[in-house]
């Protein structure tokens, strides 16, 4: 059984606001390169979320720290990206025909620089929304590529795996678009050697991205609440469908014992009503 609402709550947005999420990344190289000097680059932030009005602009600073023992050449460019149904980011060259691409709005400075061992550099990108742009959720990625300064261009063309790469993802919400998301499927899956998970398929028919939050509640055959597990905070892009996998075991928790359980999921994506669905979970006794 699935219950959901397609209505949404409207809220005002400031001219420009950014939500920053910092993280570090170790750029992995093939074993031959690792045996010499691996590239270790920390990039902050890896996600930028902006709320902008049509015609507004915002400048963002990205910090890159070279933890390695050698200088690193860093190149920055702007690409488009999307999510596969399972939520894996997919990158592609910027496409002006992509309805939700913000790639043409960005200007990156500097496009290339050399960062000494132990050094820190910054890259600035300015996002300018064209005047008259429709309300909606737009996106692109600032892609950073890392090379040793003495990299052989001929060898590099033969083996692109020697090039480290990481992206800062940009989400730009223009105006106050109204989300419209429904639950279209709810299934229990059991990956090999892992506890069961509940997969909620969400269909976003609106022009804006949303993020999920909520609770998976599990009840035993008597109706007693056994446990609650938080729904992952993940994006669902405009006019797309996404599977959200929710583990039945909380962090540091124990698997459920054998039995029949009723599972109810309640997901909040910013609509007035929660998205609600339920299904049955069977845990067989071990032989």
Order of alpha helices (4+ residues) and beta strands (2+ residues): beta-beta-beta-alpha-beta-beta-beta-beta-beta-beta-beta-beta-beta-alpha-beta-beta-beta-beta-beta-beta-beta-beta-beta-beta
